Amino acid sequence: MNIFFSFEKFKTFGAGFLAAAFAITGIMSLMGSSFAMKNKVNWKEAGLDPNLFLQPNRANVEYLLSRRHVDIPKLPADLTFAGERVPMEQYDVRERLERELLVTSLWHSKTIQVLKLAPRYLPFIEPILAKYGIPDDFKFMVMAESGFLNVSSPAGAKGIWQLMEGTAKENGLEINDYVDERLHLEKSTEVACQYIKSAYNDLGSWSLAAASYNMGRAGVRNDLNRQGVSNFFDLYLNTETSRYVFVILSFKEIYNNPEKYGFAMSTAERYQPIAFNVVAVNSIPSLADFAKQYNTTYKNIKLLNPWLRDAMLPARAGKVYEIKIPLL
């Protein structure tokens, strides 16, 4: 098609224009009419000529691009975190929240994945939060930390709660060549809850406890003393921690109001929990043979038990491991 060569003569439109032009001319010219029929588009009401989609020349593409717009999310009038009021009357609080809402709501691939994964993991996380008396809003911390993925940070933190090795071991998690319980859903959640509850008891605020999860309790305490304030929203913090609580708030707002931000999806579109039984073992000489014994596969065992690091699990004195066996 000569259209590609003609666009070379208009480099002032930039790479973004070319990418959009290719998408519109290549896709919409093929699908525009069928889309209109399927979705009952009223071109007249929309103020568009349907031929614009069917005649991919530069003038038509340029016109279509001029009609594009991005929906800017509206800030909520009132917002709380863990029962603590967010002071929306402060300009910097509004702007910091808006920044994270823009990032989270417009980073579609990441946010869609988080919302899809939430029903798979929250049924296990929420009861543990309740067990420790921690507000339900802290489930949004997992979304901010890892998006429910067992990621590793450059600093060495691992798992959905991004626990450092020292913290994990201090709180009773096992980490060695065969096991890394930072990747154990329930056990890592228990340790995160222990930290959050201890930080709350020390700092007297859930917002400050959340901030301390990012920068450490001593760091928060030092800044409170140096600045002579007692409220998270009155603190001047490093950039990462300053943004951290607002990232959590952005996930709370979008999770609770998905339609408002364009993320409406049915239950069928979300990932549901995997049914499983639990088997107690002292050791596993071969994980592959163990899987076959329970009519499943090595892959399925690893997916439900990501804390198993090797293809075997040696015995440790007095140690019993609970292995999830998928019911597929």
C-alpha positions in Angstrom: 0.0 0.0 0.0 1.4 3.4 -0.9 0.1 4.8 2.3 3.2 3.5 4.2 5.5 5.3 1.7 3.5 8.5 1.8 3.8 8.6 5.6 7.6 8.7 5.3 7.3 12.1 3.8 5.5 13.3 6.9 8.0 12.5 9.7 7.0 15.6 11.6 3.9 13.6 12.7 6.3 11.4 14.8 6.5 7.8 15.6 3.4 8.0 17.8 1.3 9.2 14.8 2.7 6.4 12.6 1.9 3.7 15.2 -1.6 5.0 15.7 -2.1 5.4 11.9 -1.0 1.8 11.2 -3.4 0.5 13.9 -6.3 2.5 12.6 -5.7 1.9 8.9 -4.7 -1.7 9.3 -7.3 -2.9 11.8 -10.2 -0.5 11.6 -10.3 -0.6 7.8 -10.9 -4.4 8.1 -13.1 -4.3 11.2 -14.8 -0.9 11.2 -18.0 -1.9 9.4 -18.4 -5.2 11.3 -17.8 -3.5 14.6 -20.5 -0.9 13.8 -23.0 -3.6 12.9 -22.3 -5.7 16.0 -22.3 -2.8 18.4 -25.0 -0.8 16.6 -22.8 2.3 16.3 -24.7 5.4 15.2 -22.0 7.2 13.1 -24.2 10.3 12.7 -24.6 10.7 16.5 -20.9 10.1 16.9 -20.2 12.8 14.4 -18.1 10.4 12.2 -18.2 9.3 8.6 -17.9 5.5 8.5 -16.0 5.8 5.3 -13.1 7.3 7.3 -12.5 3.7 8.6 -12.7 2.2 5.1 -10.6 4.7 3.2 -7.2 4.6 4.9 -5.5 7.8 3.6 -3.5 10.3 5.6 -6.2 12.9 5.8 -8.7 10.5 7.3 -6.2 9.1 9.8 -5.2 12.6 10.8 -8.9 13.5 11.4 -9.5 10.4 13.4 -6.5 11.1 15.6 -7.7 14.6 16.2 -10.9 13.1 17.7 -9.1 10.9 20.2 -9.2 11.6 23.9 -8.1 10.1 27.2 -10.5 9.9 30.1 -8.9 11.5 33.2 -10.0 9.7 36.3 -11.9 11.9 38.7 -10.6 12.1 42.3 -12.9 10.7 45.0 -14.3 13.4 47.3 -13.7 11.3 50.4 -11.3 8.5 51.0 -10.0 6.6 53.9 -7.2 4.1 54.6 -7.8 1.5 57.3 -10.4 3.8 58.8 -8.1 6.8 58.8 -9.2 9.8 56.8 -7.2 10.9 53.8 -7.1 14.8 54.0 -8.2 15.5 50.5 -8.3 19.2 51.2 -4.5 19.3 51.1 -3.4 20.1 47.6 -0.3 17.9 47.7 -2.4 14.9 48.9 -4.8 15.4 46.0 -2.0 15.6 43.5 -0.1 12.7 44.9 -3.2 10.5 44.8 -4.1 11.7 41.3 -0.6 10.8 40.1 -1.0 7.2 41.3 -4.5 6.9 40.0 -3.3 8.0 36.6 -0.5 5.5 36.6 -2.6 2.6 38.0 -5.8 3.3 35.9 -3.9 3.9 32.7 -1.4 1.0 33.0 -4.1 -1.3 31.7 -2.2 -4.5 31.3 -0.8 -4.5 34.9 -4.1 -3.4 36.6 -6.2 -5.9 34.6 -3.9 -8.7 35.7 -4.1 -7.6 39.3 -7.9 -7.5 39.2 -8.0 -10.9 37.5 -5.7 -12.5 40.1 -7.4 -10.9 43.2 -10.2 -13.6 43.5 -7.6 -16.3 43.5 -5.5 -15.0 46.4 -7.7 -12.7 48.5 -9.8 -15.6 50.0 -6.5 -16.8 51.6 -5.2 -13.4 52.6 -8.3 -11.7 54.0 -8.9 -14.3 56.9 -5.3 -13.9 58.0 -5.6 -10.1 58.1 -8.7 -10.5 60.2 -7.0 -13.1 62.5 -4.4 -10.5 63.4 -6.9 -7.6 63.7 -5.4 -5.8 60.7 -7.8 -3.7 58.6 -9.0 -5.2 55.3 -7.4 -2.3 53.4 -4.0 -3.9 53.8 -4.9 -6.4 51.1 -4.3 -3.6 48.7 -0.7 -3.5 49.9 -0.2 -6.9 48.2 -1.4 -5.4 44.9 1.1 -2.5 45.3 4.0 -4.7 46.4 3.8 -7.5 43.8 0.4 -7.7 42.1 0.0 -11.2 43.6 3.2 -12.4 41.8 6.1 -14.1 43.4 8.6 -11.5 42.2 12.1 -10.7 43.4 13.4 -7.2 43.9 16.9 -6.0 43.2 17.4 -5.7 47.0 16.6 -9.4 47.5 13.0 -9.2 48.7 10.8 -12.0 47.5 7.2 -13.2 47.3 3.9 -11.5 47.1 4.7 -9.6 50.3 8.3 -8.8 49.3 9.9 -10.1 52.4 13.7 -9.7 52.9 15.5 -12.9 53.9 16.6 -11.6 57.3 13.1 -10.5 58.3 11.6 -13.8 57.1 14.1 -15.9 59.1 13.6 -13.8 62.2 9.9 -14.5 62.0 10.3 -18.3 61.6 10.3 -18.8 57.8 12.6 -21.5 56.4 14.9 -20.4 53.6 17.5 -22.8 52.2 18.5 -24.6 48.9 15.2 -26.6 49.0 12.7 -24.3 50.5 11.9 -20.6 50.5 8.8 -19.9 52.6 8.7 -16.3 51.5 6.9 -17.8 48.5 4.4 -19.6 50.7 1.1 -17.8 50.4 -0.2 -18.3 53.9 3.1 -18.3 55.8 4.4 -15.2 54.2 1.0 -13.4 54.9 1.3 -14.4 58.6 4.8 -12.8 58.8 3.6 -9.6 57.0 0.7 -9.3 59.4 3.0 -9.7 62.4 5.2 -6.9 61.1 2.2 -4.6 60.3 0.6 -5.2 63.7 3.9 -4.6 65.5 4.5 -1.4 63.5 0.9 -0.1 64.3 1.4 -0.8 68.0 4.7 1.2 67.9 3.7 4.1 65.6 0.0 4.4 66.5 -1.3 4.7 63.0 -2.2 2.3 60.2 -1.0 4.8 57.6 2.4 5.1 59.3 2.5 1.3 59.7 2.0 1.0 55.9 4.8 3.5 55.2 7.1 1.7 57.6 6.6 -1.5 55.5 8.4 0.4 52.7 11.1 2.4 54.6 11.4 0.6 57.9 10.0 1.5 61.3 13.1 3.3 62.5 13.1 5.5 59.4 9.5 6.6 59.9 10.1 7.2 63.6 13.2 9.3 62.8 11.3 11.4 60.3 8.4 11.9 62.7 10.7 13.1 65.4 12.8 15.3 63.1 9.7 17.0 61.6 7.7 17.3 64.8 4.5 15.7 63.4 2.5 12.6 64.1 0.5 12.1 60.9 1.6 10.3 57.8 0.0 12.9 55.5 2.0 15.7 57.3 5.4 14.0 56.7 7.9 15.0 54.0 9.4 11.6 53.0 11.7 10.2 50.3 10.0 9.8 46.9 9.4 6.1 47.1 7.7 6.0 50.4 5.9 9.3 49.7 4.3 7.5 46.7 3.9 4.1 48.4 0.7 4.7 50.4 -0.9 6.5 47.5 -0.2 3.5 45.2 -2.1 1.4 47.8 -4.9 3.9 47.8 -5.1 3.9 44.0 -5.6 0.1 44.0 -8.2 0.4 46.7 -10.1 3.0 44.7 -10.0 1.1 41.4 -10.7 -2.3 43.0 -13.8 -0.9 44.8 -15.0 1.1 41.7 -13.8 -0.9 38.7 -16.6 0.4 36.3 -15.7 4.0 37.1 -12.2 3.4 35.8 -13.1 1.2 32.9 -12.1 -2.2 34.5 -15.5 -3.8 34.7 -15.2 -7.6 34.2 -17.4 -10.6 34.9 -16.7 -13.3 37.5 -16.0 -15.6 34.6 -13.2 -13.3 33.4 -11.5 -13.3 36.8 -9.2 -16.1 38.0 -10.8 -18.3 40.6 -9.0 -20.2 43.4 -7.6 -23.6 42.5 -9.2 -26.4 44.6 -6.7 -28.5 46.5 -6.1 -31.1 49.2 -3.3 -30.9 51.7 -0.9 -33.8 52.3 1.6 -33.7 55.2 5.1 -35.1 54.4 8.5 -35.3 56.1 10.4 -35.5 52.8 9.9 -36.0 49.1 12.8 -38.0 47.4 11.4 -37.1 43.9 8.8 -34.4 43.3 8.0 -35.9 39.9 7.2 -39.4 41.5 5.3 -37.7 44.3 3.1 -35.9 41.7 2.4 -39.1 39.9 1.4 -40.8 43.2 -1.4 -38.2 43.4 -2.4 -38.3 39.7 -1.0 -34.9 38.9 2.1 -33.4 37.4 5.4 -31.9 38.6 4.2 -28.6 37.1 0.9 -28.6 39.0 2.7 -29.3 42.3 5.2 -26.5 41.7 2.4 -24.0 40.7 0.5 -24.5 43.9 3.7 -24.8 46.0 6.1 -22.2 44.6 8.1 -22.3 47.9 9.5 -25.7 46.9 12.8 -24.7 45.2 14.1 -28.1 44.1 13.0 -31.3 42.5 13.3 -33.0 46.0 12.6 -32.2 49.6 15.1 -33.7 52.1 13.9 -34.6 55.6 14.7 -32.3 58.5 14.4 -33.4 62.1 11.0 -32.6 63.5 9.8 -30.8 60.4 6.5 -31.6 58.7 5.6 -29.9 55.4 2.1 -29.4 54.0 1.9 -29.9 50.3 -1.1 -28.7 48.3 -2.3 -31.3 45.8 -4.5 -29.7 43.1 -7.9 -31.2 42.4 -8.0 -30.8 38.7 
